[in-house]
Amino acid sequence: MVKIGKLAWALAACAVFGLIVWTGAGPVFGAVAAAGWGVLVVVALRGVALSGAGLGWYFLFPRGWRPSVMTAVLIRFVREGGGALLPTTQIGGEVIGARALILRGAPMSLAAASVIVDVLVQAVTQFLYAILGLAVLASLRSDDSVRGTIAIVVAAAIPALGGFYLVQRPVGQRFVTGALKRLLGDREWLSFGAIEALYGRLAAIYANRRGFAVSMSIHAVVWLIGACEVWAVLSFMGFPASYAEALVIESLMQAIRGAAFAIPGALGAQEGGLIALCAIFGIPADAAIAMSLIKRVPDLVFGVPSLIGWQILEGRALQAVPAAEGGKP
């Protein structure tokens, strides 16, 4: 799996390189240079957005089980860094985040359940964000084809989101347990206990309705911050766009990234999507790729230190094992 991930990452990186060459490296990097201070603005906005996402995750935890706000925020940065930089699917970042929370003392079932529900919250709010973007595009372009696209997106997304939610509920537990029993026969299996613990945590998180609502609200605002990134980059590059246009570009680009979850860092998918979306508003391909590269700068600025911090936690855990064994009689 690691080799496959590395191969996928290499192919995706080649796709990005190919798009840059096809568009023209000179114009692309010229547009990046023209952005100037806009790069720092994007980094700052991303920092605010990720902190907000961490806060949204924090509120999902029932009282008494919550980590500190700082822990939730920092591990949210780790999740983002893992999904953006490591040669795995973007889901790999969520697994790393759960692992980091366990290393901070959380029970495995709680760490896994909290990440699963947080991913659902992000998916639902991202779906609503994409619908908002399509609705704004329809109002700007008055194109019947856009309305048809909205209907298709809704028809495709609602069953997927509903299925993801149901698999986390008691009906999902019965399905998963039944599937394992059919697979394993009458043998006892430790995973049954783990499944019961996981679904117990999921039920407790969903019972925290106020926290769930607060988390949904925070994530909805966080998505809107992304449109500010697009607006700032285009403005600094000399392509003044309205916030509505920036929202269309960002919301649909995020939908493309979500669909390309199996591609490490959505490399190539993000760039190709931005070329198509920016073309709607007359923004050239070189500026679109430049914007994509600029939007990847925060991945490095925040992702590298976050992943180093995760490795430090792993190192401490490894050191603690021999120390504990050495203290045994």
HELIX and SHEET records of a PDB file:
HELIX    1   1 VAL A    2  THR A   23  1                                  22    
HELIX    2   2 ALA A   25  ALA A   35  1                                  11    
HELIX    3   3 GLY A   38  LEU A   60  1                                  23    
HELIX    4   4 VAL A   69  LEU A   85  1                                  17    
HELIX    5   5 GLY A   92  LEU A  103  1                                  12    
HELIX    6   6 MET A  108  ARG A  141  1                                  34    
HELIX    7   7 ASP A  144  LEU A  166  1                                  23    
HELIX    8   8 PRO A  170  LEU A  184  1                                  15    
HELIX    9   9 LEU A  190  ALA A  207  1                                  18    
HELIX   10  10 ARG A  209  PHE A  236  1                                  28    
HELIX   11  11 TYR A  243  ALA A  259  1                                  17    
HELIX   12  12 PRO A  264  ALA A  266  5                                   3    
HELIX   13  13 ALA A  269  ILE A  280  1                                  12    
HELIX   14  14 ALA A  285  GLY A  326  1                                  42    
END                                                                             
